[in-house]
Amino acid sequence: EQMSKPIYELKSEEVVDFPWDRHNLKEWLYRPIRITGRPMHYKTIFIPDRVHNYPGYAYIVPLVTRENEDSSEQWGILLNKGWIPREFKDPSNRMKIEDVSPQTFECVLTLNDELQNRGGFFGGNTFNGDRNKWTHLYIPDAAKFSGFKNVQNMKLALIEQVDLNTPLDENNATDRSINASYTDDYPYRKTRAGVLQLQRMPNDYSNLSSNFFMTGLLSLSLIHI
């Protein structure tokens, strides 16, 4: 399995000119990657997504990996930080302030296929000017929205933050890394089991349900009523 490989840390020019391309992409998909960058939360791309039939969003941000002194020119990559319940889409409802400082993330390279087949016949993404509305993930559009200089390199794939300290077993019932309070660790990252399960059935979350997960989120929603 790709996720059993050692973590590959992107350094130097690799943080803007990635080591994967159309010819070797399969060799890199789902491989653990470590990268340092600054997340741009004000440009978050919210992709509607249900986890265990609970409504929320995939939380995708442009990650700045290089920039000039006045930040007028930036390079980077798209980072899926995980899934966020709908209650926390509005930053004023969140119980924490998002960290915009440079950070190191452990991820896997992915296409997030489960987020791409959305929107229906009338669905579409709108991201011109101040409008930022998404019905599905289309990586070239998301790359363009970032405004980064290396947009062409970004169009092929993105990285997703994953809890790599979890069992590599697709039969493991825990597909999200969630703490007991359900509040201070969102967006919720996939476990390695969660990544494996979506590789097998990318459009079906219903079979992954757990009573523990649903009880916590329902309790959380009652707090905000």
Secondary structure, DSSP 4 states (H G I P E B T S, - for coil): -GGGSPPEEP-GGGGTS-S--TTTHHHHTT-EEEEEEEE-GGG-EEEEEEETTEEEEEEEEEEEEEE-TTSSSEEEEEEEEEEEEGGGSSGGG-SSPPP-S-EEEEEEEE--GGGTS-STTT---B-STT--B-SS--HHHHHHHHT-TTHHHHTS-EEEEEE-SS---TT-S--EE--TTSSSSPSBEEEHHHHHHHHH-TT--GGG--HHHHHHHHHHHHHT-
